[in-house]
Every structure is written in C-alpha cells, then in structure tokens.
Amino acid sequence: MDFINFENTWVQIGISAGILLLFLALRKVFTTYVFKMILSFMQKRKVETAANILIAFEKPVRWLFVIIGLQLALKFFPYDLIADNRETQIFRSLFVLLITWGLFNLSSTITLLFPRLMNKLDINVDRIVIPFITKIAKLIIVVLGITIIAEEWKYNINGFIAGLGLGGLAFALAAKETVSNFFGGVIIVTEKPFTIGDWIKTPSVEGTVEDITFRSTKIRTFAQALVTVPNSTLANEPIINWSKMGKRQIAFHLGVTYTTPKFKLEKLVRRIEQMLIDHEDIHNDTILVKFDRFNDSSLDIYLYFFTTVTTFAEYLNIKEDVNFRIMDLLEEEGVEVAFPTRTLIVQQDGLAVGEQQDLLKKERLHSHS
C-alpha cells in the first residue's frame, strides 16, 4: 500500500511537472511563431490599433502562460505548499498585475492614437497636452491596480485614505516644490506659451522643447545639451517663443564712401528698395531703405525689412541672398563700400611735414641758383 501511494505521488509530481513544462513550451511557441505571425498579419492589413494592443500585452501574455501553468501544476501536486485561500489571493493578484502591466504599456500608445481620434472628431488639441494625458492615464492605471490588489488582500483602503487626509498637511509642506511644479505644468498646458518642438528663450535657457512632465520641461539647447527646467520656474519667467514669429527682422547700416556722388547715392537707395520689394522671400508690409546719416568714415544707408520665413537656416539663406544682390547693385552703380579711415597730420617744430618738405625744396633751389 505504501509502495502504491509512493508511486502515485511520483506520478502526480510528474504530471505537475509535465503541465508546467507544457505551458513553458506553449509560451515559447507563442513568442517565436504565433505572436510574430499575428503581428505581421495586422501590420499588412494596417490594423495599427490592434497591433499596438498586441505589442502592449506581449510580455504580460508571456508570463500569463507561466502563471496558468503554475496554477494547474499546483492542483496536481501531491503536497499542499500554500493554503487554498492564500493561493487564490496570490494568483488573483498576479492576474491583476499582468492586466495592469498591459494597460500601462498600452497607455503609451495614447501619444499615437489620441491625435488621430481628435482629428476624426474635428477637435484641435495641442501636442503639449498629449504627454500629460499619457502620464495621467498611467497614474490612474497604477493606482487602480494597487487598489484592487490591496482589496484582494483585505487591506483597509478607507483607512489608508483617511490616513492620507490626516497627514495631508505634513505631506503638502514636504512636497511644496513638487506641488508648485505640478501646477506650473498645468499653467503651461492650459495657457500654451509653447508646445513640443518650439524654439523658446527664457532668462534661464534657450533651445527647443523636447518633453513636458508633471515636474519639469526638457529643453535641448543649440549646443545639444539637455536642460531640465522646473515647471514652476518656467511658469514665472517671461518666455519668448521664436517659433510663433510670423516674420523675422533684418536691420543694418550699409556704409559707402564720401566720394560717392549724390545722384549715385539716390539711385542706389531706390534700386536696393526695389530689389527688396521684388524679392519673393521679403515681407512687403515694411521695407525701409533710407540715407540715414553722415558717419565718421561713410555715408550710411539704413535697411529695415522682414523675411517671410522664420526658421533660422532659411532666414540666413535669405539674408545671404540679399547681401549678394546688394553687392551686385554696388558694382553696377560703381559705388564702393566704405571702411574706417583716418587722416594723420604729423607736425615737426610747429610745422606740418608737408610744409617742412616745401621749405627744403626752396632752400635747395636757392643754393643752386
């Protein structure tokens, strides 16, 4: 009888181990073949939403095979390793954890799905809002998962919430900076002084906005450094958003030589003004080209106008093109650009050098005569 029981025990252990190995093998088959085949099919049919859901739940489903296999294996195992009520709590908690994990991964796809949904509903939503929605969704999913697991283990959630209420004041004082950064982020999202991808300048930093979180905003400087600025700082600083410019200013003085005749100067001014008016990338609302002043070494023409583009690279291209066209006009009119000059008169014994040379010449002539 003992031999039969011993034999049955080993049979049950073998069945238990076989069930676990079977589900581990099914997990391998799913990962290697089934998952890739379904994902490839969805991508070919361009079912992007279903593909995103499948990708989000890939790792939780892998572990689902292990958990189900372990649960079934324990049913055939001849010994009670865990009490039945504890076993139920553990496996229910693990299932909730897997669902929470999958939903957490899926919430990241809001960044892709939310704009499309808003476009279909004809609702204009700024890109700056999407990271906040993603992070709020993740927070809600995690809190719900923890709450369900806590209730499964008979933890008093109401007592926990009451405890938070009693310690709320101390928590608020300890997390003052965090709270101010959070509300700073809310102000940035609601007022929208900038969005992701904008070029901004503040007293703290200048660069392109890369990301906005509950606590801070990440800005990539033109030196490619990543600067993290607290939202409370940004919310209280003046912000220049260069990306919101409708046009971009160019203003400078062009100095020509004093030997330039009046009629040439007038003609040059008119031709430069006409060139700017005809230029396809110059804003025609404000074009000023005027003979402005008599400078120390030059006659200065003042140019003030705006480009129709605002991106820095295109702006520089237009500025370069205008400079080359001005050089062509100067060459055509025979006008030279002035450079700083200075006339130096050196005196010797109260006489200028030129007067000394004249006196020496007269003395030589007198001696020869």
Secondary structure as GFF3:
##gff-version 3
##sequence-region A 1 369
A	DSSP	alpha_helix	2	29	.	.	.	ID=ss1
A	DSSP	pi_helix	30	34	.	.	.	ID=ss2
A	DSSP	alpha_helix	35	44	.	.	.	ID=ss3
A	DSSP	alpha_helix	48	56	.	.	.	ID=ss4
A	DSSP	alpha_helix	58	76	.	.	.	ID=ss5
A	DSSP	alpha_helix	84	107	.	.	.	ID=ss6
A	DSSP	alpha_helix	110	120	.	.	.	ID=ss7
A	DSSP	alpha_helix	129	152	.	.	.	ID=ss8
A	DSSP	alpha_helix	157	166	.	.	.	ID=ss9
A	DSSP	alpha_helix	168	174	.	.	.	ID=ss10
A	DSSP	alpha_helix	176	191	.	.	.	ID=ss11
A	DSSP	beta_strand	199	201	.	.	.	ID=ss12
A	DSSP	beta_strand	206	212	.	.	.	ID=ss13
A	DSSP	beta_strand	216	220	.	.	.	ID=ss14
A	DSSP	beta_strand	226	230	.	.	.	ID=ss15
A	DSSP	alpha_helix	231	235	.	.	.	ID=ss16
A	DSSP	beta_strand	240	241	.	.	.	ID=ss17
A	DSSP	three_ten_helix	242	244	.	.	.	ID=ss18
A	DSSP	beta_strand	248	256	.	.	.	ID=ss19
A	DSSP	alpha_helix	262	278	.	.	.	ID=ss20
A	DSSP	beta_strand	282	294	.	.	.	ID=ss21
A	DSSP	beta_strand	299	307	.	.	.	ID=ss22
A	DSSP	alpha_helix	312	333	.	.	.	ID=ss23
A	DSSP	beta_strand	347	348	.	.	.	ID=ss24
A	DSSP	beta_strand	351	352	.	.	.	ID=ss25
A	DSSP	alpha_helix	353	368	.	.	.	ID=ss26
###
